[in-house]
Amino acid sequence: MTRSVRRVVLLLGVAAVLALALPGETAATAKIIRIKIGDLAYDPMTVSAEVGDTVEWDNADFVDHTATERGGQWDVALPAGGSGRTVVGRGGSFNYYCRFHPQMQGTIRVGGTGG
């Protein structure tokens, strides 16, 4: 085996061990929750997720936005016509807003276990 093939095999082995050893969600059970931005609003404004899920915002507006969690957990830049995402790391209710347009507000309600 070449050095690069051995490296790939090693990395795959490490990934497999971590997947078995780490509690919580796996990529196979995690979901992607999509939120559309249009007309200076998040749609839907409130979503439910589980720990390990990915929340993705798609900005269909012609101006930049953010999805900024009020407690400082995350601050996602959302360029005009672009998208951004964050992985939910813990349970709770997270209120967020756009730093450029504070009237834009949303909530992510996260259950603690995932699945």
HELIX and SHEET records of a PDB file:
HELIX    1   1 ARG A    3  ALA A   21  1                                  19    
SHEET    1   A 4 ALA A  41  ASP A  43  0                                        
SHEET    2   A 4 ILE A  32  GLY A  38 -1                                        
SHEET    3   A 4 THR A  54  ASN A  59  1                                        
SHEET    4   A 4 SER A  83  VAL A  87 -1                                        
SHEET    1   B 5 THR A  46  GLU A  50  0                                        
SHEET    2   B 5 GLN A 105  GLY A 111  1                                        
SHEET    3   B 5 GLY A  92  TYR A  97 -1                                        
SHEET    4   B 5 HIS A  65  GLU A  69 -1                                        
SHEET    5   B 5 ASP A  75  LEU A  78 -1                                        
END                                                                             
